Amino acid sequence: MDSSHKLLILYASQTGTAQEVAERLWRESKRHGFDGPISSMDEYPINSLIFDTLVVFVCSTTGQGDPPDNMRKFWKFLLRKNLPENSLQNMTFAVLGLGDSSYVKFNFVAKKLHRRLESLGAAPLIEVGLADDQHDLGADAVVDVWLKELWNKLSQQMGVLKVMANGSEEKGLPFSRWKVSLLDKQEANDNQEQDNVTKTLKIENTEDTKLIANERLTPDTHFQDVRHIRLHQPNSLVYSPGDVLLVHPHNRSSSVTKALELLQDRDQPLVETTRLMVEQKTQYMPVPYSLREPCTIGQLVRCYWD
């Protein structure tokens, strides 16, 4: 890989949104001629940072201006007073923050990270992006514009191609993260007793609950669909004002059936019990733990797909 076209993407995410944006950025980078790893900040070997010349950081803010859990070690290291002012002099960087302007410390982490990187000698490629959930169009109103500016700037400074490796135009299909293959009957029978997705998606310290109300608050003529969602509260659930609720929904059976109808293959009909394997396609995008064993397409559609 040409080191001049290596792009490192680091994210800090509390609820998964920043990770999702970072993975979108990584997929787009493949279409722009880049290659390189993507990682949470705490999982990346921070001693390697002095050798990285082009890095994009995507981070959210949690609590009262605090970094996400998977950024705490990384941030603590960057704040060390004994770091030389030229530690990151070889780095060009960009920071994209995801926040909510209804909080006093809006995008506090992204702003602090941008300033700290500069103080250590790194050069900003573009201004820090401050996405806002309160925007009428949501965070994407800033994210989309910021990403466009990022690719334009890289194209100007580095001559990065705006085409895919096979020469097709930029509007081609996005780079796929993983390889998905159907198992033959023998392979499926060997793994028939496994129910991996259902088991591993049961996250520790979670509660099963039911949706009891889903009311639209905005008029039907309004472009934004804002809703009041009410969930049945389990007796064991304890929370405080300002806590974040992470909801992992399951798709309806009717939606699963419709999805399978759209995916039908004439040569190999798909049913809910059709088993498949999700495999790693590149070293930089490992398969999630919950998908590393054979599973059924019904489980995927019901528990994992949007």
C-alpha positions as semicolon CSV with decimal commas, in nm:
position;residue;x (nm);y (nm);z (nm)
1;M;0,000;0,000;0,000
2;D;0,127;0,346;-0,089
3;S;0,186;0,511;0,250
4;S;0,078;0,845;0,104
5;H;-0,268;0,696;0,057
6;K;-0,294;0,540;0,402
7;L;-0,578;0,686;0,606
8;L;-0,623;0,596;0,972
9;I;-0,974;0,637;1,112
10;L;-1,019;0,645;1,490
11;Y;-1,353;0,675;1,667
12;A;-1,486;0,722;2,019
13;S;-1,845;0,615;2,059
14;Q;-2,072;0,562;2,360
15;T;-2,390;0,439;2,190
16;G;-2,252;0,332;1,849
17;T;-2,342;0,640;1,644
18;A;-1,986;0,771;1,610
19;Q;-1,867;0,421;1,521
20;E;-2,135;0,399;1,252
21;V;-2,023;0,732;1,102
22;A;-1,659;0,622;1,119
23;E;-1,740;0,299;0,935
24;R;-1,927;0,497;0,671
25;L;-1,619;0,717;0,633
26;W;-1,397;0,409;0,603
27;R;-1,616;0,263;0,328
28;E;-1,611;0,594;0,140
29;S;-1,232;0,612;0,177
30;K;-1,200;0,288;-0,022
31;R;-1,381;0,454;-0,311
32;H;-1,142;0,749;-0,296
33;G;-0,830;0,537;-0,332
34;F;-0,738;0,509;0,036
35;D;-0,656;0,207;0,247
36;G;-0,596;0,185;0,617
37;P;-0,728;0,069;0,953
38;I;-1,031;0,175;1,151
39;S;-1,036;0,134;1,528
40;S;-1,173;0,271;1,851
41;M;-0,924;0,510;2,007
42;D;-0,851;0,293;2,309
43;E;-0,793;-0,019;2,097
44;Y;-0,538;0,150;1,871
45;P;-0,172;0,123;1,982
46;I;-0,120;0,487;2,072
47;N;0,259;0,464;2,047
48;S;0,210;0,417;1,672
49;L;0,038;0,754;1,644
50;I;0,366;0,940;1,594
51;F;0,416;0,750;1,268
52;D;0,067;0,815;1,127
53;T;0,062;1,098;0,876
54;L;-0,310;1,119;0,799
55;V;-0,576;1,056;1,063
56;V;-0,949;1,127;1,087
57;F;-1,105;1,127;1,434
58;V;-1,479;1,079;1,489
59;C;-1,601;1,127;1,846
60;S;-1,909;1,193;2,051
61;T;-1,950;1,359;2,390
62;T;-2,114;1,183;2,683
63;G;-2,224;1,287;3,031
64;Q;-2,117;1,639;3,124
65;G;-1,860;1,691;2,850
66;D;-1,686;1,357;2,909
67;P;-1,516;1,135;2,649
68;P;-1,681;0,802;2,562
69;D;-1,562;0,494;2,749
70;N;-1,352;0,373;2,455
71;M;-1,155;0,700;2,447
72;R;-1,061;0,742;2,812
73;K;-0,718;0,577;2,799
74;F;-0,635;0,745;2,469
75;W;-0,733;1,089;2,601
76;K;-0,546;1,040;2,929
77;F;-0,230;0,964;2,732
78;L;-0,268;1,270;2,509
79;L;-0,300;1,492;2,817
80;R;0,035;1,383;2,960
81;K;0,241;1,691;3,039
82;N;0,569;1,529;2,939
83;L;0,468;1,491;2,574
84;P;0,689;1,712;2,352
85;E;0,511;1,993;2,166
86;N;0,624;1,841;1,836
87;S;0,513;1,484;1,915
88;L;0,267;1,476;1,625
89;Q;0,443;1,712;1,386
90;N;0,419;1,460;1,102
91;M;0,043;1,424;1,132
92;T;-0,231;1,590;0,929
93;F;-0,570;1,536;1,088
94;A;-0,941;1,611;1,083
95;V;-1,190;1,586;1,369
96;L;-1,563;1,526;1,336
97;G;-1,772;1,564;1,651
98;L;-2,123;1,432;1,709
99;G;-2,320;1,619;1,974
100;D;-2,643;1,776;2,091
101;S;-2,666;2,155;2,128
102;S;-2,929;2,119;2,400
103;Y;-2,637;2,034;2,630
104;V;-2,415;2,311;2,768
105;K;-2,092;2,133;2,670
106;F;-2,191;2,079;2,308
107;N;-1,931;1,869;2,123
108;F;-1,690;1,942;2,405
109;V;-1,474;1,635;2,338
110;A;-1,426;1,709;1,967
111;K;-1,327;2,069;2,039
112;K;-1,077;1,965;2,308
113;L;-0,930;1,690;2,092
114;H;-0,882;1,929;1,799
115;R;-0,700;2,181;2,021
116;R;-0,484;1,916;2,187
117;L;-0,372;1,765;1,857
118;E;-0,272;2,112;1,736
119;S;-0,080;2,177;2,058
120;L;0,119;1,857;1,994
121;G;0,225;1,977;1,650
122;A;-0,035;1,813;1,425
123;A;-0,175;2,016;1,134
124;P;-0,553;2,033;1,079
125;L;-0,668;1,948;0,728
126;I;-1,007;2,120;0,769
127;E;-1,203;2,285;1,050
128;V;-1,348;2,063;1,321
129;G;-1,694;1,937;1,226
130;L;-1,964;1,989;1,490
131;A;-2,269;1,780;1,404
132;D;-2,584;1,858;1,601
133;D;-2,871;1,620;1,675
134;Q;-3,094;1,923;1,729
135;H;-3,059;2,039;1,368
136;D;-3,382;2,013;1,168
137;L;-3,211;1,759;0,943
138;G;-3,025;1,585;1,225
139;A;-2,651;1,523;1,252
140;D;-2,626;1,438;0,880
141;A;-2,679;1,805;0,796
142;V;-2,322;1,868;0,912
143;V;-2,175;1,521;0,854
144;D;-2,258;1,514;0,480
145;V;-2,114;1,861;0,416
146;W;-1,807;1,793;0,629
147;L;-1,728;1,466;0,449
148;K;-1,762;1,634;0,111
149;E;-1,518;1,902;0,220
150;L;-1,279;1,636;0,352
151;W;-1,266;1,444;0,024
152;N;-1,235;1,764;-0,180
153;K;-0,945;1,881;0,035
154;L;-0,766;1,548;0,011
155;S;-0,822;1,546;-0,364
156;Q;-0,666;1,891;-0,397
157;Q;-0,368;1,827;-0,171
158;M;-0,290;1,464;-0,250
159;G;-0,435;1,403;-0,594
160;V;-0,655;1,125;-0,460
161;L;-0,870;0,974;-0,731
162;K;-1,246;1,013;-0,708
163;V;-1,301;0,675;-0,867
164;M;-1,304;0,321;-0,741
165;A;-1,019;0,081;-0,802
166;N;-1,194;-0,079;-1,098
167;G;-1,232;0,258;-1,272
168;S;-1,605;0,300;-1,219
169;E;-1,740;0,635;-1,113
170;E;-1,770;0,743;-0,752
171;K;-2,146;0,678;-0,753
172;G;-2,092;0,302;-0,777
173;L;-2,194;0,058;-0,506
174;P;-2,034;0,122;-0,165
175;F;-1,748;-0,102;-0,056
176;S;-1,888;-0,402;0,132
177;R;-1,754;-0,460;0,482
178;W;-1,780;-0,840;0,490
179;K;-1,821;-1,142;0,266
180;V;-2,152;-1,327;0,307
181;S;-2,194;-1,678;0,168
182;L;-2,472;-1,937;0,187
183;L;-2,381;-2,268;0,349
184;D;-2,447;-2,588;0,160
185;K;-2,677;-2,848;0,315
186;Q;-2,398;-3,044;0,482
187;E;-2,242;-2,734;0,636
188;A;-2,584;-2,618;0,751
189;N;-2,658;-2,955;0,913
190;D;-2,324;-2,950;1,094
191;N;-2,422;-2,619;1,256
192;Q;-2,796;-2,675;1,292
193;E;-2,792;-2,655;1,672
194;Q;-2,630;-2,313;1,681
195;D;-2,828;-1,998;1,755
196;N;-2,542;-1,755;1,774
197;V;-2,701;-1,424;1,682
198;T;-2,988;-1,462;1,927
199;K;-2,752;-1,561;2,208
200;T;-2,473;-1,310;2,158
201;L;-2,697;-1,011;2,097
202;K;-2,817;-1,045;2,455
203;I;-2,592;-0,776;2,600
204;E;-2,498;-0,782;2,966
205;N;-2,706;-0,562;3,197
206;T;-2,995;-0,529;2,951
207;E;-3,366;-0,571;3,005
208;D;-3,638;-0,701;2,774
209;T;-3,931;-0,464;2,743
210;K;-4,232;-0,387;2,525
211;L;-4,326;-0,083;2,323
212;I;-4,656;0,050;2,461
213;A;-4,690;0,379;2,269
214;N;-4,555;0,530;1,949
215;E;-4,717;0,867;1,886
216;R;-4,622;1,119;1,620
217;L;-4,581;1,468;1,767
218;T;-4,533;1,666;1,446
219;P;-4,815;1,726;1,193
220;D;-4,831;1,491;0,894
221;T;-4,745;1,789;0,674
222;H;-4,421;1,857;0,863
223;F;-4,104;1,724;0,699
224;Q;-3,973;1,585;1,029
225;D;-4,124;1,276;1,189
226;V;-4,077;1,335;1,564
227;R;-4,227;1,073;1,793
228;H;-4,309;1,016;2,158
229;I;-4,201;0,663;2,242
230;R;-4,315;0,490;2,561
231;L;-4,165;0,164;2,682
232;H;-4,286;-0,056;2,963
233;Q;-4,041;-0,009;3,249
234;P;-3,913;-0,329;3,410
235;N;-3,908;-0,312;3,789
236;S;-3,534;-0,376;3,794
237;L;-3,453;-0,081;3,567
238;V;-3,295;0,210;3,755
239;Y;-3,200;0,536;3,584
240;S;-3,122;0,902;3,652
241;P;-3,197;1,220;3,452
242;G;-2,948;1,256;3,167
243;D;-2,882;0,882;3,133
244;V;-2,863;0,741;2,780
245;L;-3,104;0,465;2,678
246;L;-2,975;0,227;2,412
247;V;-3,258;0,039;2,243
248;H;-3,195;-0,277;2,040
249;P;-3,521;-0,354;1,860
250;H;-3,629;-0,669;1,678
251;N;-3,797;-0,642;1,341
252;R;-4,156;-0,759;1,301
253;S;-4,224;-1,100;1,151
254;S;-4,405;-0,933;0,861
255;S;-4,095;-0,723;0,787
256;V;-3,876;-1,033;0,797
257;T;-4,104;-1,209;0,549
258;K;-4,105;-0,908;0,315
259;A;-3,726;-0,878;0,328
260;L;-3,682;-1,243;0,237
261;E;-3,923;-1,205;-0,055
262;L;-3,710;-0,919;-0,190
263;L;-3,393;-1,126;-0,155
264;Q;-3,524;-1,437;-0,329
265;D;-3,282;-1,613;-0,561
266;R;-3,435;-1,827;-0,834
267;D;-3,154;-2,081;-0,813
268;Q;-3,157;-2,106;-0,434
269;P;-3,480;-2,002;-0,258
270;L;-3,431;-1,829;0,076
271;V;-3,629;-1,920;0,386
272;E;-3,582;-1,809;0,745
273;T;-3,382;-2,122;0,827
274;T;-3,136;-2,075;0,538
275;R;-2,794;-2,071;0,702
276;L;-2,505;-1,851;0,602
277;M;-2,160;-1,740;0,707
278;V;-2,034;-1,384;0,748
279;E;-1,658;-1,365;0,692
280;Q;-1,391;-1,101;0,720
281;K;-1,309;-0,938;0,388
282;T;-1,028;-0,709;0,499
283;Q;-0,802;-0,706;0,803
284;Y;-0,926;-0,358;0,887
285;M;-1,293;-0,453;0,932
286;P;-1,335;-0,757;1,159
287;V;-1,670;-0,931;1,179
288;P;-1,862;-0,850;1,501
289;Y;-1,843;-1,122;1,764
290;S;-2,215;-1,194;1,730
291;L;-2,172;-1,286;1,361
292;R;-1,858;-1,497;1,367
293;E;-2,040;-1,830;1,364
294;P;-2,293;-1,966;1,113
295;C;-2,643;-1,831;1,165
296;T;-2,976;-1,820;0,983
297;I;-3,081;-1,539;0,755
298;G;-3,399;-1,516;0,961
299;Q;-3,196;-1,435;1,271
300;L;-2,999;-1,172;1,085
301;V;-3,303;-0,996;0,943
302;R;-3,494;-1,009;1,272
303;C;-3,216;-0,917;1,517
304;Y;-2,945;-0,734;1,323
305;W;-3,059;-0,552;1,009
306;D;-3,210;-0,204;1,007
